[in-house]
Amino acid sequence: MRKPTLIALLIVMSVGLIPVMAQSDECDAVLIVGPAFDTPCPGRVAVPVYLHNPCPVGGLNIQISVTDPSWAAFDSTDLQSADTIGSGIGNWESFTANVNGGDSQFRIQIVAIADMPGGDSGICLPPGDWLLFTVYPHLKYGSYGLSDTCQLLNFGTVQIGDCTGWILYNRTLVRNGLCLDGTGTRGDVNNSGTANGLDVTCLVNYLKGSSFVCFCGGRCGGDTNANGTVNGLDVTYMVNYLKGGPPLQPCGQ
């Protein structure tokens, strides 16, 4: 009987149905996330996902979710919610990242396949330590949630297969200790490292509906008066602060 191809295996895996196949207890793969980095697109952070694999890998199905989507979540309209730029699987034939809309934007599903039927062979990921892919959560600065703390990115489904499409590494270990730090520095609206007049301009533009979302350092940056919301009162407070008025409180207070 012919072995299932890797493409068939991962299509089945992606809908949650696992066919009967050989299992390997000798090739535990370790996934490591983070740290997070600001991107040139304000309000968007890059989170690399790394893989330590002692055996060759030819396919994967990985689900990542945020713990509090009220202030950070994946965006179903972002066509580049994940990429393989600079990664070990950049030459794989198939890479898809799916973010469900509505209430399901807390989760992104990654399915990648090294070699589809009729494609080139020999492009499986060799044993080693690799950048696997990068995902891009969006920070929702206009909402009040747990943005003065941090949150974990958690793995749901984690399925990693060999190059034949027959062996699924069933003892995949996951290290998911990443915190997305949404605290920022109060008053540092544009995340420049200091609070000054440019932050006032950025905050005013934001409140006027500018498409440029300024709070790269977290919602706390724009909440200058520390009352839990971002509005015109924060502009007044920030101007008074720059004129020698009341100080800016640390984030978390």
ZAVEXTI-426398 format. One record per residue: residue in three letters; residue number from 1; y, z, x of N, C-alpha, C in turn. Coordinates in pm, whole numbers, plus 50000, padded with zeros to 5 digits. Layout:
BEGIN
(rec ala,NUM,(Y,Z,X),(Y,Z,X),(Y,Z,X));
...
end
This chain:
BEGIN
(rec met,1,(49881,50000,50084),(50000,50000,50000),(50125,50000,50088));
(rec arg,2,(50222,49916,50056),(50340,49904,50138),(50429,50027,50126));
(rec lys,3,(50487,50068,50238),(50579,50181,50236),(50709,50141,50167));
(rec pro,4,(50772,50233,50098),(50901,50199,50036),(51007,50173,50142));
(rec thr,5,(51090,50076,50117),(51199,50050,50211),(51300,50162,50202));
(rec leu,6,(51381,50175,50307),(51481,50279,50310),(51584,50260,50200));
(rec ile,7,(51620,50135,50170),(51716,50109,50065),(51663,50158,49931));
(rec ala,8,(51535,50131,49904),(51476,50177,49779),(51470,50329,49774));
(rec leu,9,(51436,50388,49888),(51428,50533,49896),(51561,50597,49861));
(rec leu,10,(51671,50548,49920),(51798,50614,49900),(51859,50583,49764));
(rec ile,11,(51825,50469,49705),(51869,50445,49569),(51806,50547,49476));
(rec val,12,(51679,50574,49497),(51611,50674,49416),(51668,50812,49445));
(rec met,13,(51692,50839,49574),(51747,50968,49612),(51883,50993,49550));
(rec ser,14,(51963,50889,49540),(52101,50906,49494),(52107,50945,49347));
(rec val,15,(52001,50918,49270),(52000,50959,49130),(51914,51083,49110));
(rec gly,16,(51868,51141,49221),(51802,51270,49214),(51652,51265,49193));
(rec leu,17,(51590,51150,49208),(51446,51139,49192),(51383,51110,49327));
(rec ile,18,(51296,51199,49374),(51237,51185,49506),(51094,51135,49492));
(rec pro,19,(51061,51016,49546),(50924,50966,49537),(50832,51045,49630));
(rec val,20,(50703,51033,49608),(50606,51099,49694),(50608,51031,49830));
(rec met,21,(50631,51108,49936),(50640,51052,50069),(50605,51159,50170));
(rec ala,22,(50588,51117,50293),(50560,51212,50399),(50681,51300,50425));
(rec gln,23,(50656,51424,50465),(50761,51517,50498),(50748,51558,50644));
(rec ser,24,(50860,51589,50707),(50857,51630,50846),(50919,51768,50861));
(rec asp,25,(50843,51859,50924),(50894,51992,50953),(50942,52004,51097));
(rec glu,26,(50941,51893,51171),(50969,51899,51313),(51106,51841,51351));
(rec cys,27,(51179,51792,51254),(51305,51724,51284),(51419,51782,51201));
(rec asp,28,(51439,51912,51212),(51548,51976,51139),(51682,51920,51186));
(rec ala,29,(51758,51869,51092),(51890,51814,51123),(51996,51916,51083));
(rec val,30,(52100,51930,51164),(52206,52026,51136),(52335,51951,51108));
(rec leu,31,(52393,51976,50991),(52523,51920,50955),(52631,52025,50981));
(rec ile,32,(52741,51982,51041),(52852,52071,51073),(52980,52007,51022));
(rec val,33,(53063,52081,50950),(53187,52026,50896),(53308,52088,50965));
(rec gly,34,(53413,52008,50976),(53541,52057,51020),(53560,52062,51171));
(rec pro,35,(53676,52105,51213),(53785,52158,51130),(53863,52049,51058));
(rec ala,36,(53952,52089,50968),(54033,51994,50894),(54159,51958,50973));
(rec phe,37,(54206,51833,50953),(54325,51786,51022),(54421,51723,50922));
(rec asp,38,(54551,51740,50945),(54648,51665,50867),(54634,51516,50896));
(rec thr,39,(54662,51433,50798),(54660,51288,50815),(54802,51234,50801));
(rec pro,40,(54827,51107,50841),(54960,51049,50821),(55001,51041,50675));
(rec cys,41,(54904,51047,50584),(54935,51045,50442),(54956,51189,50395));
(rec pro,42,(55077,51227,50360),(55102,51366,50321),(55018,51408,50201));
(rec gly,43,(54976,51533,50202),(54896,51583,50092),(54750,51548,50103));
(rec arg,44,(54707,51497,50216),(54570,51451,50235),(54523,51505,50370));
(rec val,45,(54405,51563,50374),(54352,51615,50499),(54221,51545,50534));
(rec ala,46,(54196,51533,50662),(54074,51469,50712),(53976,51578,50754));
(rec val,47,(53853,51566,50706),(53749,51664,50738),(53628,51590,50796));
(rec pro,48,(53609,51596,50927),(53494,51529,50988),(53365,51603,50959));
(rec val,49,(53257,51528,50946),(53123,51585,50927),(53035,51537,51042));
(rec tyr,50,(52978,51631,51115),(52899,51600,51233),(52751,51624,51205));
(rec leu,51,(52667,51556,51283),(52522,51569,51268),(52456,51590,51403));
(rec his,52,(52371,51692,51410),(52280,51707,51524),(52142,51669,51473));
(rec asn,53,(52086,51560,51528),(51955,51513,51482),(51859,51498,51600));
(rec pro,54,(51750,51572,51603),(51652,51561,51710),(51562,51439,51697));
(rec cys,55,(51565,51372,51581),(51483,51252,51556),(51573,51140,51506));
(rec pro,56,(51532,51014,51522),(51614,50902,51472),(51636,50912,51321));
(rec val,57,(51753,50870,51277),(51791,50875,51136),(51826,50735,51088));
(rec gly,58,(51773,50698,50972),(51799,50566,50918),(51864,50565,50782));
(rec gly,59,(51884,50683,50723),(51948,50688,50592),(51983,50830,50554));
(rec leu,60,(52081,50844,50467),(52122,50978,50425),(52185,50974,50287));
(rec asn,61,(52176,51086,50220),(52236,51106,50088),(52292,51248,50089));
(rec ile,62,(52424,51262,50095),(52487,51392,50114),(52596,51412,50010));
(rec gln,63,(52593,51528,49946),(52694,51564,49847),(52775,51681,49900));
(rec ile,64,(52908,51669,49893),(52999,51773,49940),(53092,51809,49825));
(rec ser,65,(53116,51938,49807),(53204,51981,49699),(53301,52087,49749));
(rec val,66,(53415,52098,49681),(53511,52203,49711),(53485,52319,49615));
(rec thr,67,(53525,52438,49655),(53499,52556,49573),(53608,52580,49469));
(rec asp,68,(53729,52531,49495),(53840,52551,49401),(53920,52422,49387));
(rec pro,69,(53879,52333,49293),(53948,52204,49279),(54086,52215,49217));
(rec ser,70,(54131,52335,49181),(54264,52348,49120),(54374,52319,49221));
(rec trp,71,(54345,52332,49351),(54450,52303,49449),(54405,52209,49560));
(rec ala,72,(54276,52182,49569),(54227,52082,49665),(54104,52016,49607));
(rec ala,73,(54103,51884,49601),(53991,51812,49542),(53989,51670,49595));
(rec phe,74,(53877,51602,49575),(53868,51461,49608),(53930,51380,49496));
(rec asp,75,(53985,51264,49530),(54059,51181,49435),(53979,51054,49407));
(rec ser,76,(53942,51035,49282),(53862,50918,49245),(53938,50788,49263));
(rec thr,77,(54071,50793,49272),(54151,50671,49292),(54171,50638,49439));
(rec asp,78,(54128,50728,49528),(54143,50705,49672),(54027,50618,49720));
(rec leu,79,(54057,50492,49750),(53952,50400,49792),(53901,50429,49932));
(rec gln,80,(53969,50517,50004),(53924,50557,50137),(53901,50708,50140));
(rec ser,81,(53828,50756,50040),(53798,50899,50032),(53699,50942,50140));
(rec ala,82,(53637,50844,50206),(53548,50871,50320),(53542,50746,50405));
(rec asp,83,(53523,50763,50536),(53507,50647,50624),(53418,50681,50742));
(rec thr,84,(53380,50578,50816),(53294,50594,50934),(53365,50549,51061));
(rec ile,85,(53497,50553,51061),(53573,50511,51179),(53539,50603,51297));
(rec gly,86,(53493,50542,51406),(53458,50618,51525),(53329,50695,51516));
(rec ser,87,(53249,50671,51411),(53129,50751,51391),(53005,50682,51447));
(rec gly,88,(52898,50759,51452),(52770,50706,51500),(52706,50608,51404));
(rec ile,89,(52748,50607,51277),(52688,50516,51180),(52787,50405,51141));
(rec gly,90,(52886,50381,51228),(52985,50278,51198),(52927,50138,51188));
(rec asn,91,(52807,50116,51245),(52746,49983,51239),(52635,49976,51134));
(rec trp,92,(52621,50078,51052),(52519,50072,50947),(52558,49970,50840));
(rec glu,93,(52456,49916,50774),(52482,49807,50679),(52541,49854,50547));
(rec ser,94,(52515,49978,50509),(52563,50024,50380),(52621,50164,50393));
(rec phe,95,(52742,50182,50339),(52804,50313,50335),(52887,50320,50208));
(rec thr,96,(52853,50410,50117),(52928,50424,49992),(52968,50570,49973));
(rec ala,97,(53087,50589,49920),(53138,50722,49888),(53184,50719,49743));
(rec asn,98,(53125,50803,49661),(53154,50802,49518),(53213,50936,49476));
(rec val,99,(53332,50930,49414),(53397,51048,49358),(53406,51027,49208));
(rec asn,100,(53346,51116,49131),(53355,51104,48987),(53493,51146,48940));
(rec gly,101,(53543,51083,48834),(53674,51116,48783),(53674,51243,48699));
(rec gly,102,(53791,51276,48646),(53803,51391,48557),(53769,51522,48624));
(rec asp,103,(53690,51603,48554),(53657,51736,48602),(53559,51735,48719));
(rec ser,104,(53507,51618,48756),(53407,51611,48863),(53467,51575,48998));
(rec gln,105,(53599,51581,49010),(53661,51542,49136),(53647,51648,49245));
(rec phe,106,(53575,51754,49214),(53546,51853,49317),(53433,51806,49408));
(rec arg,107,(53371,51692,49378),(53250,51652,49448),(53258,51507,49494));
(rec ile,108,(53209,51483,49616),(53196,51347,49668),(53051,51325,49710));
(rec gln,109,(52999,51208,49680),(52859,51173,49710),(52859,51060,49813));
(rec ile,110,(52796,51083,49927),(52787,50984,50035),(52645,50933,50044));
(rec val,111,(52627,50801,50038),(52497,50739,50059),(52514,50632,50167));
(rec ala,112,(52435,50640,50273),(52445,50545,50384),(52306,50501,50427));
(rec ile,113,(52293,50374,50460),(52164,50315,50495),(52181,50230,50620));
(rec ala,114,(52093,50247,50716),(52105,50177,50843),(52074,50029,50830));
(rec asp,115,(51966,49995,50763),(51919,49857,50763),(51868,49821,50626));
(rec met,116,(51936,49731,50557),(51893,49685,50427),(51791,49573,50444));
(rec pro,117,(51708,49545,50342),(51608,49439,50354),(51670,49307,50399));
(rec gly,118,(51612,49246,50500),(51660,49119,50552),(51768,49134,50657));
(rec gly,119,(51808,49258,50686),(51913,49280,50784),(51857,49295,50924));
(rec asp,120,(51948,49324,51018),(51906,49344,51156),(51829,49475,51169));
(rec ser,121,(51747,49484,51270),(51670,49606,51294),(51725,49675,51418));
(rec gly,122,(51680,49796,51440),(51715,49868,51560),(51853,49931,51560));
(rec ile,123,(51911,49957,51441),(52043,50019,51438),(52037,50159,51381));
(rec cys,124,(51921,50220,51382),(51911,50359,51339),(51989,50449,51435));
(rec leu,125,(52023,50565,51388),(52099,50661,51469),(52002,50733,51563));
(rec pro,126,(52017,50716,51695),(51926,50781,51789),(51945,50933,51787));
(rec pro,127,(51851,51008,51840),(51868,51153,51850),(51994,51186,51929));
(rec gly,128,(52064,51291,51886),(52186,51330,51956),(52279,51409,51868));
(rec asp,129,(52405,51416,51910),(52511,51483,51835),(52618,51379,51804));
(rec trp,130,(52648,51360,51676),(52730,51248,51633),(52837,51292,51532));
(rec leu,131,(52948,51219,51533),(53036,51220,51417),(52968,51132,51313));
(rec leu,132,(52943,51188,51194),(52870,51115,51092),(52966,51036,51003));
(rec phe,133,(53064,51104,50947),(53169,51038,50867),(53282,51139,50849));
(rec thr,134,(53391,51094,50789),(53505,51180,50761),(53540,51169,50614));
(rec val,135,(53561,51281,50548),(53601,51281,50407),(53746,51331,50398));
(rec tyr,136,(53813,51297,50285),(53956,51322,50273),(53990,51391,50140));
(rec pro,137,(53983,51522,50135),(54031,51593,50015),(54183,51582,50004));
(rec his,138,(54231,51588,49880),(54375,51588,49853),(54418,51728,49813));
(rec leu,139,(54535,51769,49860),(54589,51900,49827),(54685,51887,49709));
(rec lys,140,(54665,51969,49606),(54745,51962,49485),(54851,52072,49489));
(rec tyr,141,(54966,52038,49545),(55064,52142,49573),(55142,52187,49451));
(rec gly,142,(55144,52108,49347),(55222,52148,49231),(55154,52253,49146));
(rec ser,143,(55027,52283,49173),(54954,52379,49091),(54942,52512,49162));
(rec tyr,144,(54927,52617,49085),(54912,52749,49143),(54766,52791,49132));
(rec gly,145,(54702,52813,49243),(54563,52855,49242),(54538,52949,49356));
(rec leu,146,(54437,52918,49435),(54404,53002,49549),(54463,52945,49677));
(rec ser,147,(54581,52885,49666),(54636,52813,49779),(54694,52905,49887));
(rec asp,148,(54696,53035,49862),(54738,53126,49967),(54618,53189,50037));
(rec thr,149,(54501,53134,50011),(54382,53176,50083),(54324,53051,50149));
(rec cys,150,(54195,53041,50156),(54131,52919,50203),(54005,52899,50122));
(rec gln,151,(53944,52784,50135),(53823,52760,50058),(53720,52686,50141));
(rec leu,152,(53597,52702,50101),(53487,52638,50171),(53460,52500,50114));
(rec leu,153,(53413,52410,50201),(53349,52288,50155),(53199,52313,50160));
(rec asn,154,(53133,52295,50048),(52991,52326,50037),(52908,52199,50024));
(rec phe,155,(52789,52203,50077),(52694,52094,50060),(52609,52119,49937));
(rec gly,156,(52589,52013,49856),(52494,52018,49746),(52368,51949,49791));
(rec thr,157,(52351,51823,49746),(52237,51743,49791),(52251,51712,49939));
(rec val,158,(52146,51732,50015),(52141,51689,50154),(52003,51628,50178));
(rec gln,159,(51998,51498,50194),(51872,51427,50218),(51892,51331,50335));
(rec ile,160,(51812,51346,50437),(51822,51264,50557),(51685,51206,50587));
(rec gly,161,(51677,51074,50603),(51549,51007,50623),(51537,50940,50758));
(rec asp,162,(51414,50904,50792),(51390,50837,50920),(51417,50688,50907));
(rec cys,163,(51378,50610,51009),(51409,50467,51012),(51313,50381,50930));
(rec thr,164,(51203,50439,50884),(51105,50360,50812),(51126,50365,50661));
(rec gly,165,(51202,50461,50615),(51214,50480,50472),(51096,50555,50414));
(rec trp,166,(51016,50614,50500),(50895,50682,50455),(50903,50833,50476));
(rec ile,167,(50966,50876,50582),(50971,51018,50614),(51108,51075,50578));
(rec leu,168,(51109,51180,50499),(51230,51251,50463),(51228,51385,50534));
(rec tyr,169,(51332,51413,50613),(51337,51539,50686),(51370,51650,50587));
(rec asn,170,(51265,51727,50552),(51280,51820,50441),(51331,51957,50481));
(rec arg,171,(51351,51982,50610),(51402,52112,50654),(51541,52096,50714));
(rec thr,172,(51624,52024,50639),(51759,52001,50684),(51838,52131,50680));
(rec leu,173,(51895,52171,50791),(51977,52291,50798),(52123,52252,50786));
(rec val,174,(52197,52329,50711),(52337,52298,50686),(52424,52413,50732));
(rec arg,175,(52523,52385,50813),(52623,52483,50852),(52751,52446,50779));
(rec asn,176,(52791,52527,50683),(52903,52489,50596),(53013,52593,50601));
(rec gly,177,(53054,52632,50720),(53152,52738,50735),(53296,52692,50745));
(rec leu,178,(53328,52572,50698),(53465,52522,50709),(53557,52588,50608));
(rec cys,179,(53674,52627,50650),(53779,52670,50558),(53891,52568,50563));
(rec leu,180,(53932,52521,50446),(54055,52444,50434),(54168,52543,50416));
(rec asp,181,(54252,52558,50513),(54358,52657,50508),(54477,52600,50432));
(rec gly,182,(54501,52653,50315),(54611,52605,50233),(54733,52693,50239));
(rec thr,183,(54740,52781,50336),(54851,52876,50338),(54979,52813,50387));
(rec gly,184,(54975,52746,50500),(55095,52688,50556),(55193,52796,50600));
(rec thr,185,(55318,52759,50619),(55425,52851,50656),(55533,52842,50551));
(rec arg,186,(55568,52953,50489),(55665,52947,50380),(55798,52890,50429));
(rec gly,187,(55849,52792,50355),(55974,52727,50391),(55957,52603,50477));
(rec asp,188,(55840,52591,50543),(55817,52473,50627),(55754,52364,50539));
(rec val,189,(55837,52305,50455),(55789,52213,50353),(55728,52088,50414));
(rec asn,190,(55787,52035,50520),(55738,51910,50579),(55639,51933,50693));
(rec asn,191,(55597,52059,50711),(55493,52092,50810),(55534,52053,50952));
(rec ser,192,(55661,52072,50985),(55709,52035,51118),(55695,52148,51218));
(rec gly,193,(55661,52267,51169),(55648,52383,51257),(55766,52477,51250));
(rec thr,194,(55872,52439,51179),(55990,52525,51165),(56055,52500,51030));
(rec ala,195,(56121,52601,50976),(56190,52588,50848),(56338,52562,50875));
(rec asn,196,(56388,52446,50828),(56527,52411,50852),(56580,52323,50738));
(rec gly,197,(56697,52263,50759),(56759,52183,50656),(56678,52063,50611));
(rec leu,198,(56596,52009,50700),(56512,51895,50662),(56412,51934,50553));
(rec asp,199,(56371,52059,50553),(56278,52106,50449),(56346,52112,50313));
(rec val,200,(56476,52144,50312),(56551,52142,50187),(56555,52001,50130));
(rec thr,201,(56584,51904,50216),(56588,51764,50172),(56453,51720,50117));
(rec cys,202,(56347,51756,50187),(56213,51717,50144),(56179,51780,50010));
(rec leu,203,(56215,51906,49993),(56185,51976,49869),(56263,51916,49752));
(rec val,204,(56390,51882,49774),(56472,51819,49670),(56411,51685,49630));
(rec asn,205,(56370,51605,49728),(56308,51476,49699),(56181,51492,49618));
(rec tyr,206,(56104,51594,49653),(55980,51620,49578),(56010,51653,49432));
(rec leu,207,(56110,51739,49410),(56143,51780,49273),(56206,51666,49193));
(rec lys,208,(56258,51565,49262),(56312,51447,49193),(56204,51343,49164));
(rec gly,209,(56081,51374,49200),(55971,51282,49170),(55939,51185,49280));
(rec ser,210,(55982,51213,49402),(55952,51123,49513),(55802,51110,49531));
(rec ser,211,(55758,50990,49564),(55615,50966,49588),(55570,51031,49718));
(rec phe,212,(55666,51070,49800),(55633,51137,49924),(55612,51285,49895));
(rec val,213,(55487,51329,49899),(55455,51469,49874),(55465,51543,50006));
(rec cys,214,(55548,51643,50010),(55588,51701,50139),(55498,51812,50190));
(rec phe,215,(55426,51880,50103),(55368,52007,50143),(55242,51991,50225));
(rec cys,216,(55253,51931,50343),(55135,51914,50429),(55076,52049,50468));
(rec gly,217,(55161,52152,50479),(55115,52282,50524),(55064,52371,50413));
(rec gly,218,(55057,52324,50291),(55009,52406,50181),(55118,52430,50078));
(rec arg,219,(55081,52462,49955),(55178,52484,49848),(55274,52597,49883));
(rec cys,220,(55228,52692,49961),(55313,52803,50001),(55440,52755,50069));
(rec gly,221,(55435,52642,50141),(55552,52593,50213),(55670,52569,50122));
(rec gly,222,(55647,52516,50002),(55756,52486,49911),(55794,52601,49820));
(rec asp,223,(55707,52701,49809),(55735,52817,49725),(55817,52917,49806));
(rec thr,224,(55942,52884,49832),(56022,52961,49928),(56053,53102,49879));
(rec asn,225,(56064,53121,49745),(56095,53254,49694),(55970,53334,49658));
(rec ala,226,(55853,53278,49685),(55724,53349,49671),(55698,53400,49530));
(rec asn,227,(55734,53319,49428),(55708,53362,49291),(55589,53290,49229));
(rec gly,228,(55520,53205,49307),(55399,53140,49258),(55420,53001,49203));
(rec thr,229,(55544,52953,49196),(55572,52818,49148),(55669,52750,49243));
(rec val,230,(55676,52616,49232),(55770,52538,49313),(55868,52470,49218));
(rec asn,231,(55996,52509,49223),(56097,52452,49135),(56235,52461,49200));
(rec gly,232,(56340,52437,49121),(56474,52435,49177),(56520,52566,49236));
(rec leu,233,(56464,52677,49187),(56501,52807,49243),(56463,52818,49390));
(rec asp,234,(56359,52745,49428),(56317,52747,49568),(56418,52677,49658));
(rec val,235,(56484,52574,49605),(56589,52507,49682),(56703,52604,49708));
(rec thr,236,(56746,52674,49601),(56854,52771,49614),(56818,52881,49714));
(rec tyr,237,(56696,52931,49705),(56653,53038,49794),(56652,52991,49939));
(rec met,238,(56605,52867,49960),(56595,52813,50094),(56735,52793,50155));
(rec val,239,(56829,52744,50074),(56966,52724,50123),(57027,52859,50161));
(rec asn,240,(57007,52960,50076),(57059,53093,50105),(56997,53151,50232));
(rec tyr,241,(56868,53124,50251),(56800,53173,50372),(56863,53111,50496));
(rec leu,242,(56889,52982,50491),(56947,52913,50607),(57091,52957,50634));
(rec lys,243,(57156,53016,50532),(57292,53068,50549),(57293,53215,50587));
(rec gly,244,(57174,53270,50617),(57166,53410,50657),(57126,53504,50546));
(rec gly,245,(57074,53450,50435),(57034,53531,50321),(56897,53596,50340));
(rec pro,246,(56833,53634,50228),(56704,53704,50233),(56601,53625,50314));
(rec pro,247,(56511,53695,50385),(56413,53626,50470),(56303,53559,50388));
(rec leu,248,(56228,53470,50452),(56111,53408,50392),(55991,53500,50411));
(rec gln,249,(55918,53526,50303),(55801,53612,50312),(55683,53535,50368));
(rec pro,250,(55595,53601,50444),(55475,53533,50494),(55388,53483,50378));
(rec cys,251,(55317,53376,50401),(55224,53328,50299),(55118,53435,50276));
(rec gly,252,(55076,53445,50150),(54979,53548,50114),(55045,53670,50056));
(rec gln,253,(55179,53672,50053),(55252,53785,49995),(55338,53738,49878));
end
